[in-house]
Amino acid sequence: MRAVVLTEFGAPSVLKLVADQPIPQRSAGEALVRVAATSVNPVDTAVRAGKVLPLLVKRPQIVGGDLSGVVVETDSTSQFKPGDKVFALTDGFNFQTRTGTYAEFASMKEDWLAPLPDNHSIESLAGVPLVALTAWQALEPAHLKAGQRVLIHAGAGGVGSMAIQIAKAWGLWVATTCGPKNIDLVTKELGADQVIDYTKEDFTQVLRNNPVDCVLDMLGGTITGKSKQVLRRGGYLAHVLNANSPYLTIGAGLVFSTLRLGVRTGTTLVKPNGKQLRQIGDLIQRGKIKPVVDRVLPLEQAGEGHAVVESGHARGKVILKVQDV
């Protein structure tokens, strides 16, 4: 099968499309899927660049964790049957596996799969699983109720664009940060109630007198500590672990949370979850969430897709089309 294989760390140009990879062997409890499309996530670029525990990264490795496609083979007792259209987050985003989704076929646990909504293209839905599950798993532990207030950083990005829509579907009031080019996207298309242009405004000053119940932080660095300044007493800081995570700040927050002092802090490293993805798919089917796609590239341009994501200016997801299914 055709697949993009990582054999060495480096620039996007190290990604190579090869045609001689074996089709993954399906084990009991797994499904073999013909992949229609996958997507580029920041974790993919970090693994490729050798920024994520490079000594533990298995190589050669097929990159990628997201997919949309068609079931080819399952157990006879499976809820999924050959021909079913599905999407999933697999463990291919995990740097310790060799089996990713930048390939014509992928095998994964059946309980990671969810039925594909039929109101969007199969390519666009390949960009949903990782970012939507990240947002869902980060926000859910905050136990927010309709009408409460949340600040979502980087609202035009992959996780941010999904988080805004999920929060609105849950009845939350949403503020978000973004650059001037994306203000219309996050407000008119995604539904944010307030936008903070980070090139002109300091979010801590904008929200100083009107704190929020939860902050979703995917940025790390100094933003994590500053985010605590806009949380009400007992509020929740939802931090998504990434290469810029300030572990001392987060560690202190977790200790204080345990002692029930100040704001609560939670960390998220996304996990495949078909049950949650079904709920997300239902919201998509009902028109509450829509995929946000920056561009669709053919699989052989995976390196270009990585370069776009690394630029930090992608508006939504970069999709890699693998094949027609």
HELIX and SHEET records of a PDB file:
HELIX    1   1 PRO A   12  VAL A   14  5                                   3    
HELIX    2   2 PRO A   42  ARG A   48  1                                   7    
HELIX    3   3 PRO A   54  LEU A   56  5                                   3    
HELIX    4   4 ASP A   91  PHE A   93  5                                   3    
HELIX    5   5 GLU A  110  TRP A  112  5                                   3    
HELIX    6   6 ILE A  122  LEU A  125  1                                   4    
HELIX    7   7 PRO A  129  LEU A  139  1                                  11    
HELIX    8   8 GLU A  140  ALA A  142  5                                   3    
HELIX    9   9 GLY A  158  ALA A  169  1                                  12    
HELIX   10  10 PRO A  180  ASN A  182  5                                   3    
HELIX   11  11 ILE A  183  ASP A  184  1                                   2    
HELIX   12  12 LEU A  185  GLU A  189  3                                   5    
HELIX   13  13 PHE A  203  VAL A  206  1                                   4    
HELIX   14  14 THR A  222  SER A  227  1                                   6    
HELIX   15  15 LYS A  228  VAL A  230  5                                   3    
HELIX   16  16 TYR A  247  THR A  258  1                                  12    
HELIX   17  17 GLY A  274  GLN A  285  1                                  12    
HELIX   18  18 LEU A  299  GLN A  301  5                                   3    
HELIX   19  19 ALA A  302  GLU A  310  1                                   9    
SHEET    1   A 3 LYS A  16  VAL A  18  0                                        
SHEET    2   A 3 ALA A   3  LEU A   6 -1                                        
SHEET    3   A 3 GLN A  61  ILE A  62 -1                                        
SHEET    1   B 5 PHE A 105  LYS A 109  0                                        
SHEET    2   B 5 GLU A  30  VAL A  40 -1                                        
SHEET    3   B 5 ASP A  66  GLU A  73 -1                                        
SHEET    4   B 5 LYS A  85  LEU A  89 -1                                        
SHEET    5   B 5 LEU A 113  PRO A 115 -1                                        
SHEET    1   C 4 PHE A 105  LYS A 109  0                                        
SHEET    2   C 4 GLU A  30  VAL A  40 -1                                        
SHEET    3   C 4 LYS A 317  LYS A 321 -1                                        
SHEET    4   C 4 VAL A 293  PRO A 298  1                                        
SHEET    1   D 6 GLN A 194  ASP A 197  0                                        
SHEET    2   D 6 TRP A 173  CYS A 178  1                                        
SHEET    3   D 6 ARG A 149  ILE A 152  1                                        
SHEET    4   D 6 VAL A 212  ASP A 217  1                                        
SHEET    5   D 6 LEU A 231  VAL A 240  1                                        
SHEET    6   D 6 ARG A 264  THR A 268  1                                        
END                                                                             
